[in-house]
Amino acid sequence: MVERLTRINGYISKLLLLLAAAGLFAMTLIIGWQVYARYVLNASPSWSEQLSLLLMIWYALLAAAAGFHEGFHIRIVALQAASSEKRARIMRIAAEIIVILCGVMMVIWGIDLARIISSHVIPSLGISRTWAYAPLPIAGALIVLFSGTRLAGEITQPGFTAEDEIDSVAAPVGDA
């Protein structure tokens, strides 16, 4: 069951990274247009900066959520690697619980922020400012899903979230 959920999470993560890449690409096009319009046409579009910021919030939070599944967030495992397997497992479980709690807080407070600010409008776009806060609970829910799966895997299959040996991770580029 955990393997199946991990596989589904992998598909979700890939989709999130694709959406984040598309958002970055769109933001680059918008900023390029803004620069061209300002310096060549002398007519800077009023919407470009706010739309770029909105896209950046979305793609950054979606990519950050995917990072919990893909494992590309920074973390230090030196203490874990130097510990016995029993202690290392406790550390892995504790880390997943902390990440889940952070994701839950993102969901709760993100919904609260979106609700509080819902009557405000982004002037140059004419849309509710809720759109700027909506990625918080969405990313939080995805973080809970990804870390919850990892926690379930670690509980049911000790070593499920264990890191690869440091030598295999730090192998020289030419050895690949």
Backbone bond lengths (Angstrom), bond angles and torsions (degrees), N, CA, C in turn:
res aa  C-N    CA-C-N  psi(-1)  N-CA   C-N-CA  omega(-1)  CA-C   N-CA-C  phi
1 M - - - 1.451 - - 1.538 111.13 -
2 V 1.325 116.55 -45.15 1.473 120.28 -179.58 1.526 110.46 -65.83
3 E 1.322 117.00 -37.85 1.462 119.92 178.84 1.525 110.64 -64.14
4 R 1.319 116.53 -40.73 1.468 120.64 179.02 1.531 110.34 -64.49
5 L 1.322 116.52 -44.99 1.461 120.74 178.32 1.527 111.07 -64.48
6 T 1.320 117.17 -37.23 1.463 121.13 176.76 1.527 110.37 -63.79
7 R 1.314 116.99 -39.76 1.467 121.27 177.93 1.541 110.43 -64.73
8 I 1.336 116.77 -43.40 1.469 121.23 177.32 1.528 109.66 -63.04
9 N 1.333 116.15 -42.84 1.463 120.68 177.15 1.530 110.95 -59.53
10 G 1.320 116.29 -36.16 1.462 120.50 177.59 1.513 111.85 -61.65
11 Y 1.333 116.34 -41.90 1.468 120.58 177.41 1.531 110.56 -65.40
12 I 1.325 115.96 -43.01 1.472 120.02 178.52 1.523 109.96 -62.02
13 S 1.315 116.30 -43.57 1.463 121.32 -179.89 1.524 111.33 -61.42
14 K 1.323 116.60 -44.24 1.474 120.73 178.45 1.535 110.36 -61.72
15 L 1.335 116.63 -40.92 1.463 120.98 177.98 1.533 110.40 -63.50
16 L 1.330 116.64 -42.83 1.465 120.62 178.12 1.519 111.23 -60.81
17 L 1.318 116.65 -42.94 1.466 120.28 179.44 1.521 111.20 -66.44
18 L 1.335 116.41 -36.39 1.465 120.47 176.02 1.531 111.17 -64.59
19 L 1.332 116.56 -44.46 1.461 121.08 177.50 1.529 111.04 -63.44
20 A 1.325 116.15 -40.85 1.466 120.26 178.41 1.523 110.71 -63.90
21 A 1.322 117.19 -41.68 1.467 120.64 178.31 1.529 110.68 -64.55
22 A 1.325 116.34 -40.78 1.467 120.28 177.69 1.529 110.54 -63.72
23 G 1.328 116.71 -39.43 1.462 120.51 177.30 1.516 112.00 -64.27
24 L 1.316 116.84 -41.49 1.469 121.01 177.62 1.522 110.51 -64.47
25 F 1.311 116.33 -41.97 1.460 120.87 178.75 1.534 110.66 -63.30
26 A 1.339 116.12 -45.98 1.467 120.50 179.17 1.524 110.75 -62.30
27 M 1.329 116.78 -41.49 1.462 120.09 178.95 1.525 110.64 -62.90
28 T 1.319 116.86 -40.22 1.467 121.05 178.58 1.526 110.56 -62.58
29 L 1.327 117.52 -42.27 1.461 121.14 177.14 1.528 111.64 -63.23
30 I 1.332 115.90 -42.99 1.466 120.33 -179.06 1.524 110.83 -64.24
31 I 1.321 117.10 -45.24 1.470 120.48 179.51 1.532 109.93 -65.88
32 G 1.318 117.22 -38.69 1.463 120.72 175.78 1.522 111.14 -59.66
33 W 1.341 116.09 -44.53 1.456 120.24 177.77 1.533 110.87 -63.37
34 Q 1.333 115.75 -40.97 1.469 120.10 -179.97 1.533 110.67 -60.39
35 V 1.308 117.28 -46.46 1.464 121.64 179.94 1.533 110.17 -63.15
36 Y 1.326 116.71 -46.37 1.466 120.59 179.21 1.536 110.45 -60.61
37 A 1.346 115.88 -47.46 1.461 120.19 -177.77 1.530 111.52 -64.06
38 R 1.316 116.71 -38.45 1.460 120.05 -178.38 1.525 111.75 -70.59
39 Y 1.316 117.74 -48.63 1.461 120.43 -171.48 1.528 114.76 -92.88
40 V 1.315 117.57 -21.39 1.464 119.38 -179.87 1.535 110.14 -102.78
41 L 1.321 115.82 -47.28 1.471 119.63 -176.43 1.529 113.23 -91.61
42 N 1.321 116.62 -10.43 1.476 121.84 -175.83 1.528 112.26 56.33
43 A 1.316 117.36 35.14 1.462 122.34 -179.18 1.521 108.92 -146.82
44 S 1.317 116.46 80.62 1.457 121.32 -178.40 1.531 110.80 -70.37
45 P 1.320 118.05 129.25 1.474 120.01 178.91 1.530 110.84 -68.56
46 S 1.311 116.62 137.73 1.468 121.08 -176.67 1.523 112.62 -74.21
47 W 1.308 117.74 -23.44 1.462 122.31 -173.49 1.526 114.17 -88.83
48 S 1.313 118.29 -17.10 1.465 121.04 -168.24 1.527 113.54 -64.61
49 E 1.309 117.77 -42.27 1.466 119.31 -177.65 1.524 111.43 -66.63
50 Q 1.328 117.02 -46.40 1.467 119.95 -178.92 1.526 112.26 -66.23
51 L 1.320 116.81 -38.52 1.463 119.73 178.21 1.530 110.43 -67.17
52 S 1.315 116.97 -39.24 1.466 120.52 177.43 1.523 111.44 -62.72
53 L 1.324 116.35 -43.15 1.470 120.02 177.77 1.524 111.35 -63.64
54 L 1.323 116.85 -40.78 1.457 120.82 178.59 1.527 110.71 -63.17
55 L 1.326 116.68 -45.40 1.467 120.73 177.25 1.521 111.26 -61.21
56 M 1.335 117.04 -40.41 1.458 120.19 -178.64 1.528 111.28 -64.36
57 I 1.326 116.74 -40.85 1.470 119.93 177.21 1.531 109.52 -59.65
58 W 1.331 116.30 -47.13 1.461 120.32 -178.30 1.525 111.91 -63.43
59 Y 1.348 116.90 -51.26 1.468 116.74 -174.49 1.520 111.92 -70.92
60 A 1.326 118.06 -31.64 1.465 119.41 178.73 1.529 111.31 -66.96
61 L 1.325 117.15 -43.50 1.461 119.37 -178.57 1.528 112.06 -73.17
62 L 1.322 117.88 -35.62 1.468 119.49 176.63 1.530 110.55 -66.14
63 A 1.330 116.34 -42.47 1.474 119.59 178.14 1.528 110.59 -66.51
64 A 1.324 117.29 -37.45 1.470 119.94 178.43 1.526 110.81 -63.68
65 A 1.328 117.01 -41.04 1.468 120.04 177.33 1.523 110.31 -62.79
66 A 1.330 116.54 -44.05 1.466 120.36 178.20 1.524 110.87 -61.19
67 G 1.319 116.22 -32.51 1.465 121.04 179.82 1.512 113.39 -59.44
68 F 1.316 117.42 -28.91 1.465 119.38 178.32 1.520 111.29 -71.64
69 H 1.312 116.99 -30.61 1.463 118.64 175.75 1.527 110.84 -79.99
70 E 1.317 116.08 -44.11 1.470 121.09 -176.02 1.523 112.82 -74.57
71 G 1.318 117.31 -20.03 1.468 120.89 178.96 1.513 113.66 77.06
72 F 1.347 118.23 29.27 1.450 118.05 178.73 1.522 113.55 -101.94
73 H 1.323 116.67 18.56 1.459 120.07 171.54 1.524 108.59 -84.65
74 I 1.295 115.08 148.28 1.463 120.15 -179.32 1.525 109.53 -70.23
75 R 1.295 115.42 132.02 1.462 120.59 171.41 1.516 108.50 -155.40
76 I 1.285 114.64 152.64 1.456 120.24 -177.23 1.523 107.88 -106.68
77 V 1.320 116.03 122.94 1.459 120.44 -177.19 1.523 112.16 -113.63
78 A 1.331 116.90 14.14 1.468 119.53 -178.32 1.526 111.40 -60.87
79 L 1.327 117.14 -45.65 1.464 120.42 179.42 1.525 110.59 -64.61
80 Q 1.310 115.31 -40.49 1.461 120.07 178.75 1.531 111.04 -63.98
81 A 1.332 116.60 -42.32 1.463 120.71 -179.49 1.521 111.59 -67.47
82 A 1.326 117.13 -29.35 1.462 120.74 -178.69 1.529 112.40 -85.58
83 S 1.322 117.01 -7.54 1.466 121.02 -177.03 1.525 110.79 -92.60
84 S 1.326 114.06 165.30 1.463 119.20 173.96 1.530 108.52 -66.49
85 E 1.312 116.74 161.62 1.465 120.35 -178.13 1.528 110.87 -60.86
86 K 1.330 117.61 -36.70 1.465 120.67 -179.84 1.535 110.16 -63.59
87 R 1.329 117.19 -46.45 1.471 120.99 178.56 1.529 111.18 -67.21
88 A 1.322 116.30 -40.45 1.468 120.34 179.65 1.529 109.99 -61.97
89 R 1.317 116.66 -40.01 1.465 120.45 178.57 1.522 111.02 -64.80
90 I 1.313 117.08 -40.71 1.471 121.10 177.22 1.533 109.53 -61.70
91 M 1.331 116.63 -41.25 1.465 120.57 178.64 1.524 110.93 -64.55
92 R 1.328 117.28 -41.06 1.464 120.55 179.46 1.525 110.93 -63.96
93 I 1.334 115.91 -43.42 1.469 120.18 179.04 1.525 110.24 -64.84
94 A 1.330 117.24 -44.16 1.467 120.90 178.98 1.533 110.70 -61.37
95 A 1.323 116.93 -42.29 1.471 120.54 179.60 1.525 110.85 -61.97
96 E 1.321 117.26 -43.23 1.470 120.12 179.57 1.524 110.87 -65.52
97 I 1.313 117.80 -39.09 1.468 121.16 178.46 1.533 110.25 -63.32
98 I 1.323 116.83 -42.94 1.470 120.55 178.68 1.526 110.38 -62.67
99 V 1.324 117.31 -42.98 1.467 120.97 179.24 1.525 110.15 -63.92
100 I 1.326 117.41 -41.39 1.465 121.18 178.34 1.529 110.22 -61.90
101 L 1.316 117.13 -44.01 1.464 120.45 178.73 1.532 111.44 -61.82
102 C 1.319 116.52 -40.29 1.472 119.98 176.43 1.526 110.56 -63.52
103 G 1.324 117.47 -41.37 1.463 121.29 177.37 1.520 111.77 -62.95
104 V 1.325 116.65 -41.18 1.472 120.67 177.89 1.532 110.03 -62.86
105 M 1.332 116.40 -41.98 1.471 119.57 177.77 1.528 111.13 -63.54
106 M 1.330 117.39 -37.90 1.466 120.37 176.35 1.524 110.78 -62.08
107 V 1.316 116.88 -40.10 1.463 120.64 179.26 1.526 110.30 -65.03
108 I 1.315 116.67 -52.87 1.465 121.43 -175.72 1.528 111.03 -63.19
109 W 1.329 116.75 -53.89 1.463 119.71 -176.62 1.519 112.25 -73.02
110 G 1.326 117.65 -29.55 1.461 120.74 176.57 1.526 111.35 -66.34
111 I 1.326 116.50 -42.69 1.473 120.06 176.31 1.520 109.62 -63.75
112 D 1.315 116.74 -42.38 1.457 121.27 179.07 1.534 111.10 -60.74
113 L 1.329 116.89 -46.63 1.466 120.89 178.10 1.528 111.43 -61.40
114 A 1.322 117.17 -44.68 1.463 121.28 -179.92 1.526 110.90 -62.78
115 R 1.315 116.17 -38.04 1.463 120.71 179.47 1.528 110.80 -68.67
116 I 1.329 116.91 -45.88 1.465 121.40 -178.03 1.529 111.44 -61.99
117 I 1.304 117.30 -39.28 1.467 122.30 -172.61 1.530 112.50 -94.00
118 S 1.329 118.13 3.07 1.467 121.38 -172.54 1.525 114.20 -60.27
119 S 1.319 118.77 -26.83 1.470 120.02 -179.29 1.526 112.67 -83.51
120 H 1.313 117.55 -9.36 1.462 120.98 179.05 1.526 109.73 -84.55
121 V 1.307 115.10 148.60 1.461 120.96 -177.48 1.521 109.68 -118.94
122 I 1.320 116.49 141.37 1.460 120.80 171.31 1.532 104.91 -78.77
123 P 1.339 117.41 108.28 1.467 120.64 -168.31 1.526 115.06 -55.60
124 S 1.304 118.00 -47.29 1.460 119.41 -175.06 1.530 113.17 -74.49
125 L 1.339 116.69 -14.39 1.467 120.07 -179.96 1.525 112.55 -107.45
126 G 1.331 116.39 -23.09 1.459 120.28 -179.74 1.514 114.23 71.40
127 I 1.347 117.37 23.05 1.470 121.06 177.98 1.521 109.37 -119.37
128 S 1.318 115.72 161.10 1.455 121.00 -179.32 1.523 110.57 -63.98
129 R 1.326 115.76 142.79 1.453 120.84 177.25 1.533 110.93 -66.49
130 T 1.322 117.72 -12.27 1.468 121.87 175.40 1.522 110.66 -53.69
131 W 1.343 116.49 -33.67 1.461 120.44 179.64 1.522 112.07 -60.72
132 A 1.322 117.42 -25.46 1.464 120.16 178.55 1.527 111.56 -79.96
133 Y 1.329 117.39 -22.88 1.464 120.79 -178.73 1.525 113.18 -103.07
134 A 1.306 118.18 -13.99 1.468 121.96 -179.27 1.529 113.82 -57.66
135 P 1.338 119.64 -34.09 1.464 117.71 -179.50 1.535 114.00 -66.41
136 L 1.332 117.94 -21.54 1.479 119.49 179.95 1.525 112.36 -61.50
137 P 1.339 119.78 -55.59 1.468 117.87 179.59 1.530 112.85 -68.86
138 I 1.325 117.30 -30.43 1.463 119.61 178.30 1.531 109.97 -65.48
139 A 1.334 116.27 -49.12 1.471 120.28 178.14 1.525 110.62 -63.47
140 G 1.325 116.96 -39.38 1.468 120.30 178.11 1.514 111.95 -60.64
141 A 1.338 116.79 -43.69 1.470 120.49 179.00 1.524 110.97 -64.02
142 L 1.325 116.49 -39.77 1.466 119.73 178.33 1.531 111.13 -67.23
143 I 1.320 117.25 -38.27 1.466 120.90 176.75 1.530 109.79 -62.98
144 V 1.326 117.00 -42.45 1.472 120.59 177.27 1.528 109.91 -61.55
145 L 1.330 117.13 -43.38 1.468 120.91 178.42 1.524 111.24 -60.73
146 F 1.324 116.42 -50.83 1.469 120.14 -176.73 1.529 111.84 -65.76
147 S 1.323 116.82 -47.30 1.471 119.37 -178.65 1.520 111.50 -72.86
148 G 1.334 116.84 -32.10 1.464 119.87 176.05 1.518 111.38 -63.72
149 T 1.323 116.12 -39.11 1.467 120.64 176.52 1.521 110.24 -64.03
150 R 1.335 115.56 -44.56 1.475 119.18 179.20 1.531 110.79 -63.58
151 L 1.338 116.93 -39.77 1.465 120.47 178.41 1.529 110.50 -64.13
152 A 1.322 116.75 -46.06 1.473 120.37 178.54 1.524 110.10 -60.23
153 G 1.334 116.48 -41.11 1.463 119.95 177.79 1.511 112.28 -63.25
154 E 1.334 116.88 -42.63 1.468 120.51 -179.65 1.523 111.42 -67.39
155 I 1.330 116.81 -35.40 1.468 119.89 179.72 1.525 110.84 -71.58
156 T 1.329 117.04 -43.83 1.469 120.00 -176.66 1.517 113.29 -82.61
157 Q 1.345 116.92 -27.76 1.460 121.56 -178.05 1.529 108.81 -134.52
158 P 1.321 117.59 87.12 1.467 119.49 -178.50 1.530 112.05 -49.33
159 G 1.324 116.00 132.97 1.458 121.52 -178.00 1.513 113.47 94.24
160 F 1.335 117.25 -0.94 1.467 122.75 -177.99 1.529 111.82 -57.05
161 T 1.320 116.58 -38.91 1.467 120.37 -178.13 1.523 112.55 -104.84
162 A 1.311 117.26 10.49 1.464 120.31 -178.78 1.525 110.64 -64.42
163 E 1.300 116.27 144.64 1.465 122.37 178.68 1.519 109.87 -74.54
164 D 1.350 115.73 155.46 1.457 120.59 172.79 1.516 108.66 -65.95
165 E 1.293 115.65 161.04 1.462 119.02 175.45 1.516 109.85 -57.44
166 I 1.301 117.01 141.37 1.460 121.84 -176.02 1.527 111.65 -59.28
167 D 1.318 118.15 -32.73 1.464 120.78 -179.75 1.523 111.17 -66.05
168 S 1.346 117.82 -36.97 1.464 119.74 -179.84 1.520 111.34 -74.35
169 V 1.321 117.14 -30.39 1.460 121.74 179.55 1.522 110.01 -75.53
170 A 1.322 117.18 -38.14 1.457 122.03 -174.59 1.530 112.62 -97.69
171 A 1.321 117.61 21.17 1.460 121.00 -179.32 1.536 110.07 -63.86
172 P 1.311 117.87 142.89 1.470 120.68 177.85 1.520 110.91 -58.24
173 V 1.318 116.63 149.88 1.462 123.14 -175.79 1.522 111.60 -57.76
174 G 1.323 118.13 -38.79 1.461 121.97 -177.79 1.508 113.73 -67.17
175 D 1.345 118.56 -18.50 1.455 121.26 -177.66 1.523 113.04 -81.86
176 A 1.315 118.59 -6.57 1.459 121.53 -174.39 1.462 113.73 -72.38
